[in-house]
Amino acid sequence: MCRRSLPVFLDLCLLLVSSVVAAGQQANTPPVPGPPQTASAGQPSYRAVSLAKLPGNILEDQKDIFLFPRQWTKGKHLWPTFGIFIATAGLVASDPYSAPPFRTTSSFNGFNHAFSGTNTAAVIAAVPAAMYGVGWLRKDSYAKDTALLAGEAIADGFLLDMAFKGISGRKQPLDYQGNGPYADSFFAGSHNPLHSGGFYSLHAMAATSVAAVIAKRYRNHRWVPYVAYGLAGAISFSRITGSDHFPADVFFGGAMGLVIPRFVVLPARD
């Protein structure tokens, strides 16, 4: 079933991407003005994006990400940060209660086969790749830039995820037998930053990052955010039902998938 589901997923992704690009082209004006090459007086300038500039942009992003705590000293983003950490801490405390229901049921077997780690990773990669390809064929630079920005956001979150996983060494629910116990999972598992599971969920971050970039840049088409975030939500939920991650890992990964595009990748550069 898993192998049969993957082509269907990829076909749906291509259909979604083609619809988004076509909707943007058919509008009388672009859904959101594309990044200008130069800025008029008093207007913010947008960082140029291209395949050649992508590595440098990612390095610049990493500086902004790892120096982000400096914003707190200026009183910026304190409440959203506080809310994310409190919610994550509450979900971590719920590990012994939230993990067993998904480890002891077969109700999600079909869903888990369709939304397997391999399938969802392929879908996440296929959406920006297909968008770039469709944009290239249709000579739509806005679609191509959107795809590159989505890839940039994924790369930023991936590098941050490596740091979190390497330090936290968090077990995944699958590492436990039966009903656990699921407490004390931090610093008890692998510190390999490339291992499956752990804190935080790379799938949730990547899926939400792609959704956030597409939803932001094509927000004038009301259906786009619903479809984008709906698919990202299904992918994120599959990481819990398959016992690959605890809810806290998925929540925090999704939060990073929103924060990184919103505050690092998409903002104008003053």
C-alpha positions as CSV (number, residue, x, y, z in Angstrom):
1,M,0.0,0.0,0.0
2,C,2.8,2.3,0.8
3,R,4.4,2.0,-2.6
4,R,1.0,2.4,-4.4
5,S,0.3,5.6,-2.3
6,L,3.5,7.4,-3.3
7,P,2.6,8.0,-7.0
8,V,-0.8,9.2,-6.0
9,F,0.7,11.7,-3.5
10,L,3.1,13.0,-6.1
11,D,0.3,13.4,-8.6
12,L,-1.7,15.4,-6.1
13,C,1.4,17.6,-5.4
14,L,1.9,18.3,-9.0
15,L,-1.8,19.1,-9.4
16,L,-1.7,21.4,-6.4
17,V,1.5,23.2,-7.6
18,S,0.1,23.6,-11.1
19,S,-3.1,25.1,-9.7
20,V,-1.3,27.5,-7.5
21,V,1.0,28.7,-10.3
22,A,-1.9,29.0,-12.8
23,A,-4.0,30.9,-10.2
24,G,-1.1,33.4,-9.8
25,Q,-0.7,33.8,-13.5
26,Q,-4.4,34.3,-14.2
27,A,-4.8,37.1,-11.7
28,N,-4.8,40.6,-13.1
29,T,-2.0,41.4,-10.8
30,P,0.5,39.1,-9.0
31,P,-1.0,37.7,-5.7
32,V,1.8,39.4,-3.8
33,P,4.3,41.7,-5.3
34,G,7.5,39.8,-6.1
35,P,10.8,40.8,-4.6
36,P,12.0,44.0,-6.3
37,Q,15.6,44.3,-7.4
38,T,15.8,47.8,-6.1
39,A,13.9,49.7,-3.5
40,S,12.6,53.2,-3.6
41,A,13.4,55.7,-0.9
42,G,11.9,54.8,2.4
43,Q,10.9,51.4,1.2
44,P,12.4,48.1,2.5
45,S,14.6,46.1,0.0
46,Y,14.0,42.4,-0.5
47,R,16.9,40.0,-0.6
48,A,17.4,38.6,-4.0
49,V,16.9,34.8,-4.3
50,S,18.4,32.4,-6.8
51,L,20.0,29.0,-6.9
52,A,23.4,30.7,-6.9
53,K,22.6,33.0,-3.9
54,L,20.8,30.2,-1.9
55,P,23.9,29.0,0.0
56,G,24.9,32.5,1.1
57,N,21.3,33.3,2.1
58,I,21.1,30.2,4.2
59,L,24.4,31.2,6.0
60,E,23.0,34.6,6.6
61,D,19.8,33.1,8.0
62,Q,21.7,30.9,10.4
63,K,23.3,34.0,11.9
64,D,19.9,35.5,12.4
65,I,18.5,32.3,13.9
66,F,21.3,31.7,16.4
67,L,21.4,35.4,17.4
68,F,17.6,35.5,17.8
69,P,17.8,35.4,21.6
70,R,19.3,38.9,21.4
71,Q,15.8,40.1,20.3
72,W,14.5,39.1,23.7
73,T,16.8,41.6,25.4
74,K,15.2,44.3,23.4
75,G,11.7,43.1,24.5
76,K,10.8,41.7,21.1
77,H,8.9,38.4,20.5
78,L,8.8,37.6,24.2
79,W,5.2,36.6,24.5
80,P,5.1,34.3,21.4
81,T,8.4,32.7,22.5
82,F,7.0,32.2,26.0
83,G,3.8,30.7,24.7
84,I,5.7,28.2,22.5
85,F,8.0,27.1,25.3
86,I,5.1,26.7,27.8
87,A,3.0,24.7,25.4
88,T,6.0,22.5,24.5
89,A,6.8,21.9,28.2
90,G,3.2,21.0,28.9
91,L,3.2,18.5,26.0
92,V,6.5,17.0,27.2
93,A,5.0,16.5,30.6
94,S,2.1,14.6,28.9
95,D,4.4,12.1,27.2
96,P,3.5,9.2,29.6
97,Y,-0.2,9.8,28.8
98,S,-0.2,10.9,25.1
99,A,2.1,8.2,23.7
100,P,0.4,4.9,24.9
101,P,-2.9,5.4,22.9
102,F,-1.0,5.5,19.6
103,R,1.3,2.6,20.6
104,T,-1.6,0.2,21.5
105,T,-4.0,0.7,18.6
106,S,-4.2,-0.4,15.0
107,S,-6.8,2.2,14.1
108,F,-4.3,4.3,12.2
109,N,-2.6,1.6,10.2
110,G,-4.0,2.6,6.9
111,F,-3.2,6.3,7.6
112,N,0.3,5.5,8.7
113,H,1.0,3.4,5.6
114,A,-0.2,6.2,3.3
115,F,1.6,8.9,5.3
116,S,4.8,6.9,6.0
117,G,8.0,8.7,6.6
118,T,9.2,8.0,3.1
119,N,6.0,9.1,1.4
120,T,5.7,12.3,3.4
121,A,9.4,13.2,2.8
122,A,8.9,12.7,-0.9
123,V,5.8,14.9,-0.9
124,I,7.6,17.7,1.1
125,A,10.5,17.6,-1.4
126,A,8.2,17.3,-4.4
127,V,6.1,20.4,-3.8
128,P,8.9,23.1,-4.1
129,A,10.7,21.0,-6.8
130,A,7.5,20.8,-8.8
131,M,6.8,24.5,-8.2
132,Y,10.2,25.4,-9.5
133,G,9.8,23.2,-12.5
134,V,6.4,24.5,-13.4
135,G,7.6,28.0,-12.9
136,W,10.6,27.4,-15.1
137,L,8.4,25.9,-17.9
138,R,5.9,28.8,-17.7
139,K,8.6,31.5,-17.3
140,D,7.1,32.5,-13.9
141,S,9.9,33.9,-11.8
142,Y,7.5,34.4,-8.8
143,A,6.8,30.7,-8.6
144,K,10.5,29.8,-9.0
145,D,11.3,32.3,-6.2
146,T,8.6,30.8,-4.0
147,A,10.1,27.3,-4.5
148,L,13.6,28.6,-3.6
149,L,12.3,30.3,-0.5
150,A,10.6,27.2,0.6
151,G,13.8,25.2,0.1
152,E,15.7,27.9,2.0
153,A,13.3,27.6,5.0
154,I,13.6,23.8,5.0
155,A,17.4,24.1,5.0
156,D,17.4,26.6,7.8
157,G,15.1,24.4,10.0
158,F,17.2,21.3,9.2
159,L,20.4,22.9,10.4
160,L,18.7,24.0,13.6
161,D,17.1,20.6,14.0
162,M,20.6,19.0,13.9
163,A,21.6,21.1,16.8
164,F,18.5,20.3,18.9
165,K,18.8,16.6,18.2
166,G,22.5,16.4,18.8
167,I,22.1,18.1,22.2
168,S,18.8,16.7,23.5
169,G,19.3,13.0,22.6
170,R,15.6,12.4,22.9
171,K,14.2,8.9,22.4
172,Q,11.2,8.3,20.2
173,P,8.1,6.4,21.3
174,L,9.1,3.5,19.2
175,D,12.2,3.0,21.4
176,Y,9.9,1.9,24.2
177,Q,8.1,-1.4,24.7
178,G,4.4,-1.5,25.1
179,N,3.2,1.2,27.5
180,G,6.6,2.7,28.3
181,P,7.2,4.3,30.7
182,Y,7.7,7.3,28.4
183,A,9.2,9.7,31.0
184,D,12.8,10.9,31.0
185,S,13.3,10.5,27.3
186,F,15.7,13.4,27.0
187,F,19.4,12.7,27.0
188,A,18.6,8.9,27.0
189,G,18.7,8.3,23.2
190,S,21.0,8.8,20.3
191,H,22.8,12.1,20.0
192,N,23.3,11.5,16.3
193,P,21.8,14.6,14.7
194,L,20.7,12.6,11.7
195,H,18.8,9.9,13.6
196,S,15.1,9.3,13.2
197,G,12.8,10.7,15.8
198,G,14.1,13.0,18.5
199,F,13.4,16.6,19.3
200,Y,12.1,18.2,17.2
201,S,10.2,16.6,14.2
202,L,12.0,17.4,11.0
203,H,8.9,16.3,8.9
204,A,6.6,18.7,10.8
205,M,9.1,21.6,10.5
206,A,9.6,21.0,6.7
207,A,6.0,20.5,5.9
208,T,4.9,23.6,7.8
209,S,7.8,25.6,6.3
210,V,6.6,24.9,2.8
211,A,3.0,25.6,3.7
212,A,3.9,28.9,5.4
213,V,5.9,30.1,2.4
214,I,3.3,29.2,-0.2
215,A,0.4,30.4,2.0
216,K,2.1,33.8,2.5
217,R,3.1,34.4,-1.1
218,Y,-0.2,33.3,-2.6
219,R,-2.4,34.5,0.2
220,N,-4.7,36.4,-2.1
221,H,-6.1,33.0,-3.2
222,R,-8.1,32.1,-0.2
223,W,-8.0,28.3,-0.8
224,V,-4.2,28.1,-0.9
225,P,-3.6,28.5,2.9
226,Y,-6.3,25.9,3.7
227,V,-4.8,23.3,1.4
228,A,-1.2,24.0,2.3
229,Y,-1.7,24.0,6.0
230,G,-4.1,21.1,5.8
231,L,-1.6,18.9,4.1
232,A,1.1,20.0,6.5
233,G,-1.2,19.2,9.4
234,A,-1.8,15.7,8.1
235,I,1.9,15.1,7.7
236,S,2.6,16.4,11.1
237,F,-0.1,14.3,12.7
238,S,1.3,11.2,11.0
239,R,4.5,11.5,13.0
240,I,2.5,11.0,16.2
241,T,0.2,8.2,15.0
242,G,3.2,6.3,13.7
243,S,4.9,6.7,17.1
244,D,7.9,8.3,15.4
245,H,7.6,11.4,17.6
246,F,5.9,12.6,20.8
247,P,3.3,15.4,20.4
248,A,5.8,17.9,21.8
249,D,8.3,17.1,19.1
250,V,5.7,17.7,16.4
251,F,4.3,20.9,18.0
252,F,7.7,22.5,18.4
253,G,8.7,21.4,14.8
254,G,5.6,22.9,13.5
255,A,6.2,26.1,15.4
256,M,9.7,26.3,13.9
257,G,8.2,25.8,10.5
258,L,6.1,28.9,11.1
259,V,8.7,31.0,12.9
260,I,11.6,30.5,10.4
261,P,9.7,31.6,7.3
262,R,7.9,34.4,9.2
263,F,10.8,36.0,10.9
264,V,13.9,34.9,8.9
265,V,13.2,33.9,5.3
266,L,10.3,36.1,4.1
267,P,10.7,39.5,5.8
268,A,12.0,42.5,3.9
269,R,15.5,43.5,4.6
270,D,15.6,47.2,5.8
